[in-house]
């Protein structure tokens, strides 16, 4: 899972993802963030609804069926449900 976030605060979403899920940073992240274009990732987590819409539409337009775009609340929601079920 790679976070995407050049249009939103970059530190807070990453801290959340580090605590709740598997997480790998792209080479250019944080202050030096750069849109990865999905380079090598199978799943991207976004914290911006506009990025979610644009990346999802792009993935559909390119027929990238195995490429997942997730909104950060979706990832957090699943983690919370798992914790509740314990």
N, CA, C and O atoms as a GROMACS GRO file, in nm:
protein
  344
    1UNK      N    1   0.084  -0.116   0.000
    1UNK     CA    2   0.000   0.000   0.000
    1UNK      C    3   0.090   0.123   0.000
    1UNK      O    4   0.183   0.133   0.080
    2UNK      N    5   0.061   0.215  -0.088
    2UNK     CA    6   0.134   0.339  -0.096
    2UNK      C    7   0.038   0.455  -0.075
    2UNK      O    8  -0.069   0.457  -0.136
    3UNK      N    9   0.074   0.552   0.008
    3UNK     CA   10  -0.012   0.668   0.022
    3UNK      C   11   0.013   0.766  -0.090
    3UNK      O   12   0.127   0.781  -0.135
    4UNK      N   13  -0.089   0.833  -0.136
    4UNK     CA   14  -0.078   0.938  -0.236
    4UNK      C   15  -0.125   1.064  -0.168
    4UNK      O   16  -0.230   1.062  -0.104
    5UNK      N   17  -0.052   1.174  -0.178
    5UNK     CA   18  -0.102   1.290  -0.107
    5UNK      C   19  -0.040   1.423  -0.137
    5UNK      O   20  -0.021   1.501  -0.043
    6UNK      N   21  -0.007   1.456  -0.259
    6UNK     CA   22   0.053   1.587  -0.279
    6UNK      C   23  -0.041   1.703  -0.255
    6UNK      O   24   0.006   1.816  -0.239
    7UNK      N   25  -0.173   1.682  -0.250
    7UNK     CA   26  -0.266   1.793  -0.232
    7UNK      C   27  -0.319   1.805  -0.090
    7UNK      O   28  -0.402   1.891  -0.062
    8UNK      N   29  -0.272   1.719   0.000
    8UNK     CA   30  -0.323   1.720   0.138
    8UNK      C   31  -0.204   1.721   0.233
    8UNK      O   32  -0.090   1.702   0.190
    9UNK      N   33  -0.229   1.744   0.363
    9UNK     CA   34  -0.119   1.732   0.459
    9UNK      C   35  -0.052   1.596   0.443
    9UNK      O   36  -0.121   1.494   0.429
   10UNK      N   37   0.078   1.592   0.446
   10UNK     CA   38   0.147   1.466   0.418
   10UNK      C   39   0.184   1.387   0.542
   10UNK      O   40   0.197   1.264   0.533
   11UNK      N   41   0.202   1.451   0.655
   11UNK     CA   42   0.250   1.378   0.773
   11UNK      C   43   0.139   1.299   0.842
   11UNK      O   44   0.158   1.181   0.872
   12UNK      N   45   0.025   1.360   0.866
   12UNK     CA   46  -0.080   1.296   0.947
   12UNK      C   47  -0.136   1.169   0.884
   12UNK      O   48  -0.145   1.068   0.954
   13UNK      N   49  -0.173   1.168   0.755
   13UNK     CA   50  -0.223   1.042   0.698
   13UNK      C   51  -0.120   0.929   0.706
   13UNK      O   52  -0.157   0.814   0.727
   14UNK      N   53   0.006   0.960   0.690
   14UNK     CA   54   0.110   0.858   0.696
   14UNK      C   55   0.123   0.801   0.837
   14UNK      O   56   0.142   0.681   0.855
   15UNK      N   57   0.114   0.888   0.937
   15UNK     CA   58   0.122   0.841   1.075
   15UNK      C   59   0.007   0.746   1.105
   15UNK      O   60   0.026   0.644   1.172
   16UNK      N   61  -0.112   0.778   1.057
   16UNK     CA   62  -0.228   0.691   1.077
   16UNK      C   63  -0.205   0.556   1.010
   16UNK      O   64  -0.226   0.451   1.072
   17UNK      N   65  -0.162   0.558   0.884
   17UNK     CA   66  -0.142   0.432   0.811
   17UNK      C   67  -0.032   0.346   0.873
   17UNK      O   68  -0.043   0.224   0.873
   18UNK      N   69   0.071   0.408   0.924
   18UNK     CA   70   0.179   0.332   0.989
   18UNK      C   71   0.127   0.256   1.110
   18UNK      O   72   0.177   0.148   1.141
   19UNK      N   73   0.028   0.311   1.177
   19UNK     CA   74  -0.024   0.249   1.299
   19UNK      C   75  -0.127   0.140   1.273
   19UNK      O   76  -0.147   0.052   1.356
   20UNK      N   77  -0.192   0.145   1.158
   20UNK     CA   78  -0.303   0.052   1.138
   20UNK      C   79  -0.286  -0.048   1.025
   20UNK      O   80  -0.366  -0.140   1.014
   21UNK      N   81  -0.185  -0.035   0.942
   21UNK     CA   82  -0.179  -0.122   0.826
   21UNK      C   83  -0.036  -0.136   0.776
   21UNK      O   84   0.054  -0.065   0.821
   22UNK      N   85  -0.018  -0.229   0.684
   22UNK     CA   86   0.113  -0.240   0.622
   22UNK      C   87   0.135  -0.113   0.540
   22UNK      O   88   0.040  -0.055   0.488
   23UNK      N   89   0.258  -0.071   0.531
   23UNK     CA   90   0.283   0.061   0.477
   23UNK      C   91   0.424   0.066   0.420
   23UNK      O   92   0.520   0.025   0.485
   24UNK      N   93   0.435   0.117   0.300
   24UNK     CA   94   0.567   0.143   0.241
   24UNK      C   95   0.564   0.281   0.179
   24UNK      O   96   0.467   0.319   0.114
   25UNK      N   97   0.670   0.355   0.200
   25UNK     CA   98   0.680   0.488   0.142
   25UNK      C   99   0.734   0.480   0.000
   25UNK      O  100   0.815   0.394  -0.032
   26UNK      N  101   0.687   0.571  -0.083
   26UNK     CA  102   0.747   0.591  -0.214
   26UNK      C  103   0.880   0.661  -0.192
   26UNK      O  104   0.899   0.726  -0.089
   27UNK      N  105   0.974   0.649  -0.286
   27UNK     CA  106   1.104   0.713  -0.268
   27UNK      C  107   1.094   0.864  -0.242
   27UNK      O  108   1.167   0.918  -0.159
   28UNK      N  109   1.004   0.933  -0.313
   28UNK     CA  110   0.985   1.076  -0.290
   28UNK      C  111   0.858   1.093  -0.210
   28UNK      O  112   0.748   1.073  -0.262
   29UNK      N  113   0.871   1.130  -0.081
   29UNK     CA  114   0.756   1.144   0.007
   29UNK      C  115   0.777   1.259   0.104
   29UNK      O  116   0.882   1.323   0.104
   30UNK      N  117   0.676   1.286   0.185
   30UNK     CA  118   0.686   1.394   0.283
   30UNK      C  119   0.699   1.529   0.215
   30UNK      O  120   0.622   1.561   0.124
   31UNK      N  121   0.794   1.607   0.258
   31UNK     CA  122   0.817   1.739   0.199
   31UNK      C  123   0.852   1.730   0.052
   31UNK      O  124   0.830   1.825  -0.024
   32UNK      N  125   0.907   1.618   0.010
   32UNK     CA  126   0.955   1.600  -0.127
   32UNK      C  127   0.858   1.516  -0.210
   32UNK      O  128   0.896   1.456  -0.310
   33UNK      N  129   0.731   1.513  -0.166
   33UNK     CA  130   0.633   1.429  -0.233
   33UNK      C  131   0.620   1.464  -0.381
   33UNK      O  132   0.638   1.578  -0.423
   34UNK      N  133   0.590   1.363  -0.456
   34UNK     CA  134   0.576   1.377  -0.601
   34UNK      C  135   0.476   1.272  -0.644
   34UNK      O  136   0.485   1.158  -0.601
   35UNK      N  137   0.381   1.308  -0.728
   35UNK     CA  138   0.281   1.211  -0.771
   35UNK      C  139   0.351   1.093  -0.839
   35UNK      O  140   0.425   1.111  -0.936
   36UNK      N  141   0.326   0.975  -0.787
   36UNK     CA  142   0.394   0.856  -0.837
   36UNK      C  143   0.334   0.804  -0.966
   36UNK      O  144   0.398   0.726  -1.037
   37UNK      N  145   0.212   0.844  -0.997
   37UNK     CA  146   0.146   0.789  -1.114
   37UNK      C  147   0.118   0.641  -1.100
   37UNK      O  148   0.088   0.573  -1.198
   38UNK      N  149   0.126   0.591  -0.978
   38UNK     CA  150   0.101   0.449  -0.952
   38UNK      C  151   0.219   0.362  -0.987
   38UNK      O  152   0.204   0.240  -1.003
   39UNK      N  153   0.335   0.420  -1.000
   39UNK     CA  154   0.453   0.344  -1.042
   39UNK      C  155   0.487   0.226  -0.952
   39UNK      O  156   0.546   0.245  -0.846
   40UNK      N  157   0.451   0.106  -0.993
   40UNK     CA  158   0.487  -0.015  -0.920
   40UNK      C  159   0.392  -0.052  -0.809
   40UNK      O  160   0.402  -0.162  -0.754
   41UNK      N  161   0.300   0.034  -0.774
   41UNK     CA  162   0.208   0.005  -0.665
   41UNK      C  163   0.089  -0.076  -0.716
   41UNK      O  164   0.048  -0.063  -0.831
   42UNK      N  165   0.035  -0.160  -0.628
   42UNK     CA  166  -0.088  -0.233  -0.659
   42UNK      C  167  -0.207  -0.170  -0.589
   42UNK      O  168  -0.322  -0.198  -0.621
   43UNK      N  169  -0.176  -0.087  -0.492
   43UNK     CA  170  -0.281  -0.023  -0.412
   43UNK      C  171  -0.230   0.114  -0.367
   43UNK      O  172  -0.118   0.126  -0.317
   44UNK      N  173  -0.313   0.215  -0.384
   44UNK     CA  174  -0.278   0.350  -0.339
   44UNK      C  175  -0.387   0.398  -0.246
   44UNK      O  176  -0.505   0.381  -0.274
   45UNK      N  177  -0.346   0.460  -0.135
   45UNK     CA  178  -0.440   0.517  -0.040
   45UNK      C  179  -0.432   0.669  -0.052
   45UNK      O  180  -0.323   0.727  -0.047
   46UNK      N  181  -0.548   0.731  -0.068
   46UNK     CA  182  -0.552   0.877  -0.080
   46UNK      C  183  -0.630   0.936   0.036
   46UNK      O  184  -0.717   0.870   0.093
   47UNK      N  185  -0.599   1.059   0.072
   47UNK     CA  186  -0.671   1.129   0.178
   47UNK      C  187  -0.752   1.244   0.121
   47UNK      O  188  -0.813   1.320   0.196
   48UNK      N  189  -0.752   1.257  -0.010
   48UNK     CA  190  -0.821   1.367  -0.077
   48UNK      C  191  -0.930   1.309  -0.168
   48UNK      O  192  -0.899   1.226  -0.254
   49UNK      N  193  -1.056   1.350  -0.151
   49UNK     CA  194  -1.163   1.295  -0.233
   49UNK      C  195  -1.146   1.327  -0.382
   49UNK      O  196  -1.190   1.249  -0.467
   50UNK      N  197  -1.086   1.438  -0.413
   50UNK     CA  198  -1.065   1.472  -0.554
   50UNK      C  199  -0.959   1.381  -0.617
   50UNK      O  200  -0.974   1.338  -0.731
   51UNK      N  201  -0.852   1.353  -0.544
   51UNK     CA  202  -0.750   1.259  -0.593
   51UNK      C  203  -0.811   1.120  -0.610
   51UNK      O  204  -0.781   1.050  -0.706
   52UNK      N  205  -0.896   1.082  -0.515
   52UNK     CA  206  -0.963   0.952  -0.524
   52UNK      C  207  -1.043   0.942  -0.653
   52UNK      O  208  -1.033   0.843  -0.726
   53UNK      N  209  -1.122   1.044  -0.681
   53UNK     CA  210  -1.206   1.042  -0.801
   53UNK      C  211  -1.120   1.039  -0.927
   53UNK      O  212  -1.146   0.960  -1.018
   54UNK      N  213  -1.020   1.124  -0.934
   54UNK     CA  214  -0.937   1.130  -1.055
   54UNK      C  215  -0.856   1.003  -1.078
   54UNK      O  216  -0.848   0.953  -1.190
   55UNK      N  217  -0.796   0.950  -0.971
   55UNK     CA  218  -0.716   0.828  -0.986
   55UNK      C  219  -0.805   0.707  -1.016
   55UNK      O  220  -0.767   0.621  -1.096
   56UNK      N  221  -0.922   0.700  -0.953
   56UNK     CA  222  -1.014   0.590  -0.982
   56UNK      C  223  -1.061   0.594  -1.127
   56UNK      O  224  -1.065   0.491  -1.194
   57UNK      N  225  -1.097   0.713  -1.175
   57UNK     CA  226  -1.139   0.726  -1.314
   57UNK      C  227  -1.026   0.690  -1.410
   57UNK      O  228  -1.049   0.626  -1.512
   58UNK      N  229  -0.904   0.731  -1.377
   58UNK     CA  230  -0.789   0.698  -1.463
   58UNK      C  231  -0.766   0.548  -1.466
   58UNK      O  232  -0.740   0.492  -1.573
   59UNK      N  233  -0.775   0.482  -1.351
   59UNK     CA  234  -0.754   0.337  -1.346
   59UNK      C  235  -0.860   0.264  -1.428
   59UNK      O  236  -0.829   0.169  -1.500
   60UNK      N  237  -0.986   0.308  -1.417
   60UNK     CA  238  -1.093   0.248  -1.496
   60UNK      C  239  -1.070   0.272  -1.645
   60UNK      O  240  -1.086   0.182  -1.727
   61UNK      N  241  -1.031   0.394  -1.679
   61UNK     CA  242  -1.008   0.428  -1.819
   61UNK      C  243  -0.895   0.349  -1.882
   61UNK      O  244  -0.895   0.325  -2.003
   62UNK      N  245  -0.799   0.308  -1.800
   62UNK     CA  246  -0.686   0.228  -1.849
   62UNK      C  247  -0.708   0.078  -1.830
   62UNK      O  248  -0.618  -0.002  -1.855
   63UNK      N  249  -0.828   0.040  -1.785
   63UNK     CA  250  -0.862  -0.100  -1.760
   63UNK      C  251  -0.765  -0.168  -1.664
   63UNK      O  252  -0.723  -0.282  -1.685
   64UNK      N  253  -0.729  -0.096  -1.559
   64UNK     CA  254  -0.639  -0.152  -1.458
   64UNK      C  255  -0.723  -0.217  -1.348
   64UNK      O  256  -0.742  -0.161  -1.240
   65UNK      N  257  -0.773  -0.336  -1.377
   65UNK     CA  258  -0.866  -0.403  -1.286
   65UNK      C  259  -0.800  -0.445  -1.155
   65UNK      O  260  -0.868  -0.450  -1.052
   66UNK      N  261  -0.672  -0.476  -1.155
   66UNK     CA  262  -0.604  -0.522  -1.034
   66UNK      C  263  -0.541  -0.408  -0.954
   66UNK      O  264  -0.479  -0.432  -0.850
   67UNK      N  265  -0.557  -0.286  -1.001
   67UNK     CA  266  -0.500  -0.169  -0.934
   67UNK      C  267  -0.608  -0.109  -0.845
   67UNK      O  268  -0.715  -0.074  -0.894
   68UNK      N  269  -0.581  -0.095  -0.714
   68UNK     CA  270  -0.682  -0.048  -0.620
   68UNK      C  271  -0.651   0.093  -0.573
   68UNK      O  272  -0.538   0.125  -0.536
   69UNK      N  273  -0.753   0.176  -0.575
   69UNK     CA  274  -0.745   0.310  -0.517
   69UNK      C  275  -0.837   0.307  -0.396
   69UNK      O  276  -0.955   0.274  -0.409
   70UNK      N  277  -0.785   0.342  -0.279
   70UNK     CA  278  -0.866   0.343  -0.158
   70UNK      C  279  -0.858   0.480  -0.091
   70UNK      O  280  -0.755   0.547  -0.095
   71UNK      N  281  -0.970   0.519  -0.031
   71UNK     CA  282  -0.973   0.641   0.047
   71UNK      C  283  -0.930   0.603   0.188
   71UNK      O  284  -0.963   0.494   0.235
   72UNK      N  285  -0.859   0.690   0.256
   72UNK     CA  286  -0.801   0.655   0.387
   72UNK      C  287  -0.908   0.611   0.487
   72UNK      O  288  -0.880   0.525   0.571
   73UNK      N  289  -1.028   0.666   0.479
   73UNK     CA  290  -1.132   0.626   0.573
   73UNK      C  291  -1.176   0.481   0.550
   73UNK      O  292  -1.218   0.414   0.645
   74UNK      N  293  -1.167   0.434   0.426
   74UNK     CA  294  -1.199   0.293   0.398
   74UNK      C  295  -1.099   0.201   0.469
   74UNK      O  296  -1.138   0.101   0.529
   75UNK      N  297  -0.973   0.236   0.461
   75UNK     CA  298  -0.869   0.157   0.527
   75UNK      C  299  -0.887   0.160   0.678
   75UNK      O  300  -0.876   0.057   0.744
   76UNK      N  301  -0.913   0.278   0.732
   76UNK     CA  302  -0.934   0.290   0.877
   76UNK      C  303  -1.059   0.216   0.922
   76UNK      O  304  -1.058   0.152   1.027
   77UNK      N  305  -1.166   0.225   0.843
   77UNK     CA  306  -1.290   0.157   0.879
   77UNK      C  307  -1.272   0.007   0.888
   77UNK      O  308  -1.322  -0.056   0.982
   78UNK      N  309  -1.201  -0.052   0.793
   78UNK     CA  310  -1.178  -0.196   0.796
   78UNK      C  311  -1.094  -0.234   0.918
   78UNK      O  312  -1.120  -0.337   0.981
   79UNK      N  313  -0.996  -0.153   0.950
   79UNK     CA  314  -0.911  -0.182   1.066
   79UNK      C  315  -0.992  -0.174   1.194
   79UNK      O  316  -0.976  -0.258   1.283
   80UNK      N  317  -1.078  -0.074   1.206
   80UNK     CA  318  -1.162  -0.059   1.324
   80UNK      C  319  -1.256  -0.178   1.339
   80UNK      O  320  -1.276  -0.228   1.450
   81UNK      N  321  -1.313  -0.224   1.229
   81UNK     CA  322  -1.404  -0.340   1.235
   81UNK      C  323  -1.329  -0.465   1.281
   81UNK      O  324  -1.383  -0.545   1.357
   82UNK      N  325  -1.206  -0.482   1.235
   82UNK     CA  326  -1.126  -0.596   1.279
   82UNK      C  327  -1.100  -0.587   1.430
   82UNK      O  328  -1.112  -0.687   1.501
   83UNK      N  329  -1.064  -0.468   1.477
   83UNK     CA  330  -1.036  -0.450   1.620
   83UNK      C  331  -1.160  -0.474   1.705
   83UNK      O  332  -1.151  -0.532   1.812
   84UNK      N  333  -1.276  -0.428   1.656
   84UNK     CA  334  -1.400  -0.446   1.730
   84UNK      C  335  -1.436  -0.595   1.741
   84UNK      O  336  -1.490  -0.639   1.843
   85UNK      N  337  -1.406  -0.670   1.637
   85UNK     CA  338  -1.445  -0.811   1.636
   85UNK      C  339  -1.357  -0.897   1.727
   85UNK      O  340  -1.389  -1.014   1.750
   86UNK      N  341  -1.249  -0.842   1.779
   86UNK     CA  342  -1.162  -0.920   1.869
   86UNK      C  343  -1.230  -0.932   1.998
   86UNK      O  344  -1.177  -0.993   2.090
   0.00000   0.00000   0.00000
